């Protein structure tokens, strides 16, 4: 009998800095998302304080979200518009002129 997995909140760290949270069924799935080419492109094109979030070299690491990151995700998910895409919430403030594809602003975070 296969156990039913419920989604959990995971965080991607860029060079040790918690940057984005999202739901996944397992750490393995979260790690696959972390290594997805589309995510790398989004992170490289988004900026915070004038610098890209990811330089293409810093290590990306998925881990279980901490309580405050889960709360941030939960708050943002209440304001999210229904879509077919995955909800991703930035934990860092993006520059005003950034509009990463399919991201909508919420009070402090961005969503995918």
C-alpha positions as CSV (number, residue, x, y, z in Angstrom):
1,X,0.0,0.0,0.0
2,X,1.4,3.4,-1.1
3,X,1.2,6.2,1.5
4,X,-0.7,9.3,0.4
5,X,1.6,12.3,0.4
6,X,0.2,15.7,1.2
7,X,1.9,18.8,-0.2
8,X,4.3,20.5,2.1
9,X,5.9,23.9,1.8
10,X,9.5,24.0,0.6
11,X,12.0,26.8,0.4
12,X,14.8,27.3,-2.2
13,X,17.9,28.9,-0.9
14,X,20.3,30.7,-3.3
15,X,23.8,30.7,-1.8
16,X,22.3,30.0,1.6
17,X,19.6,32.8,1.4
18,X,16.0,31.8,1.6
19,X,14.5,33.2,-1.6
20,X,11.3,31.4,-2.8
21,X,8.7,29.0,-1.3
22,X,6.3,26.6,-3.0
23,X,4.3,23.4,-2.4
24,X,5.6,20.0,-3.4
25,X,4.8,16.4,-2.3
26,X,8.3,15.5,-1.3
27,X,11.8,16.8,-0.9
28,X,12.7,14.9,-4.1
29,X,10.0,16.7,-6.1
30,X,11.1,20.0,-4.5
31,X,14.7,19.3,-5.6
32,X,13.6,18.5,-9.1
33,X,11.8,21.9,-9.3
34,X,14.8,23.6,-7.8
35,X,16.9,22.2,-10.8
36,X,14.3,23.0,-13.5
37,X,15.6,25.2,-16.3
38,X,12.6,27.5,-16.2
39,X,13.2,28.3,-12.5
40,X,16.8,29.2,-13.1
41,X,15.7,31.5,-15.9
42,X,13.2,33.2,-13.7
43,X,15.6,33.6,-10.8
44,X,18.3,35.0,-13.1
45,X,15.9,37.5,-14.7
46,X,14.5,38.7,-11.4
47,X,16.3,41.4,-9.4
48,X,16.5,42.6,-5.8
49,X,18.4,45.7,-4.8
50,X,19.6,46.0,-8.5
51,X,21.2,42.6,-8.5
52,X,19.9,39.4,-10.1
53,X,18.6,36.9,-7.6
54,X,20.7,34.2,-9.1
55,X,24.0,34.6,-11.0
56,X,23.8,31.1,-12.5
57,X,26.7,29.9,-10.2
58,X,25.5,30.1,-6.6
59,X,24.2,26.8,-5.3
60,X,20.4,26.3,-5.3
61,X,19.1,24.1,-2.6
62,X,15.6,23.0,-1.7
63,X,14.7,22.3,1.9
64,X,11.6,22.1,4.1
65,X,10.2,25.5,4.8
66,X,10.5,27.0,8.3
67,X,7.5,28.2,10.2
68,X,7.8,31.9,9.2
69,X,8.3,30.9,5.5
70,X,5.2,28.7,5.6
71,X,3.2,31.5,7.2
72,X,4.3,33.9,4.4
73,X,3.3,31.3,1.8
74,X,0.0,30.7,3.4
75,X,-0.7,34.5,3.6
76,X,0.2,34.9,-0.1
77,X,-1.9,31.9,-1.2
78,X,-5.0,33.5,0.2
79,X,-4.6,36.4,-2.3
80,X,-3.6,34.2,-5.2
81,X,-5.7,34.0,-8.3
82,X,-6.7,30.5,-9.4
83,X,-4.4,29.3,-12.2
84,X,-3.1,26.1,-13.7
85,X,0.5,27.1,-12.6
86,X,2.4,26.5,-9.4
87,X,2.2,29.1,-6.7
88,X,5.7,30.3,-5.8
89,X,6.2,33.0,-3.3
90,X,9.3,35.2,-3.1
91,X,10.8,35.7,0.3
92,X,12.9,38.6,-0.9
93,X,11.6,41.9,-2.2
94,X,11.9,42.3,-5.9
95,X,12.8,45.5,-7.7
96,X,9.7,47.4,-8.9
97,X,10.6,47.1,-12.5
98,X,10.8,43.3,-12.4
99,X,7.9,41.4,-13.6
100,X,9.0,37.8,-13.9
101,X,6.7,35.8,-16.2
102,X,3.5,34.8,-14.5
103,X,4.3,36.4,-11.2
104,X,1.7,38.7,-9.5
105,X,2.6,41.0,-6.6
106,X,1.3,40.4,-3.1
107,X,2.1,42.6,-0.1
108,X,5.7,41.5,0.3
109,X,6.2,38.6,-2.0
110,X,5.8,37.6,-5.6
111,X,3.9,34.6,-6.8
112,X,4.4,32.3,-9.8
